[in-house]
């Protein structure tokens, strides 16, 4: 009798990591969704006043993370611990600039994403 094959488990599948960023009086939620070889970053305004359902997104590759941070796992672990502490958001015309810092003091910028 043959054994049933072992199902393949995707170790990259994790729960999304959520961060909150304040921009003036607006509150934005920034989601980091692990994907194959990187992260999908999605940012949206949480306010109900504007009725604006726009979601800004960017795919951050594993190579970009390693180049900026040196280690993918350390980067993910920092975000899991407290993503909001490492984020800053700026508005520029019709786009946003998301800055990810190396520490909670926000002295060293790792990535700036438009």
C-alpha positions in Angstrom: 0.0 0.0 0.0 1.4 3.4 -1.0 1.6 6.3 1.5 -0.3 9.5 0.7 2.1 12.2 -0.4 2.9 14.8 2.2 1.3 18.1 1.3 3.6 21.0 0.4 3.5 23.8 3.0 4.4 27.3 1.9 6.6 28.6 4.7 6.3 32.1 3.2 2.6 32.2 4.1 2.2 34.3 7.2 -0.4 36.6 8.6 -0.3 40.1 7.4 1.6 42.6 9.6 -0.3 45.8 10.3 1.0 49.2 11.2 -0.8 52.5 11.9 0.6 55.9 10.7 -0.7 59.4 11.4 -0.6 62.0 8.7 -2.0 65.2 10.1 -5.5 64.3 11.4 -5.8 61.3 9.1 -5.0 57.7 10.2 -3.5 55.3 7.7 -3.3 51.6 8.0 -0.2 50.0 6.4 -0.3 46.3 5.8 2.7 44.1 5.0 1.6 41.0 3.3 4.2 38.3 2.9 4.5 37.0 -0.6 6.8 34.7 -2.5 10.2 36.5 -2.4 9.0 39.7 -0.8 6.2 41.8 0.7 3.2 43.5 -0.7 2.7 46.8 1.1 -0.8 48.2 1.1 -1.7 51.6 2.6 -5.1 53.1 3.0 -6.9 55.9 4.9 -9.0 54.5 7.7 -11.2 57.6 8.0 -14.9 57.3 7.0 -15.3 61.0 6.2 -13.8 60.9 2.8 -15.5 57.7 1.6 -12.3 57.2 -0.3 -11.5 53.5 -0.8 -8.2 54.1 -2.6 -5.4 51.7 -1.6 -1.8 52.5 -2.4 0.4 49.5 -2.9 4.0 48.5 -3.6 5.7 45.1 -4.0 8.9 45.2 -2.0 11.2 42.4 -3.1 13.3 40.2 -0.9 16.4 41.5 -2.6 15.4 45.1 -1.9 14.9 44.2 1.8 18.3 42.4 2.0 20.1 45.2 0.3 18.7 47.8 2.7 18.5 45.7 5.9 21.0 42.9 5.5 18.6 40.3 6.7 15.0 39.5 5.6 14.0 37.7 8.8 15.3 40.5 11.1 13.3 43.0 9.1 10.1 40.9 9.3 10.6 40.3 13.1 11.0 44.1 13.7 7.7 44.8 11.8 5.9 42.0 13.7 7.0 43.5 17.0 5.7 47.0 16.3 5.4 48.0 12.7 4.0 51.4 13.6 7.2 52.5 15.4 9.3 52.1 12.2 7.0 53.9 9.8 6.5 57.5 8.6 4.2 58.7 5.9 4.3 61.9 3.8 2.0 63.0 1.0 3.5 64.3 -2.2 1.0 65.5 -4.9 -1.1 62.4 -5.7 1.2 59.9 -4.1 2.6 58.9 -0.7 6.1 58.4 0.5 6.4 55.7 3.0 9.6 55.6 5.0 10.7 52.6 6.9 13.4 53.2 9.6 15.9 50.8 11.1 14.9 51.6 14.7 12.1 53.2 16.8 14.1 56.4 17.2 13.7 57.0 13.4 17.3 58.1 13.0 18.4 55.8 10.2 16.2 55.4 7.1 16.2 51.9 5.6 13.7 52.4 2.7 11.7 55.2 1.2 8.9 54.0 -1.1 6.7 56.1 -3.4 
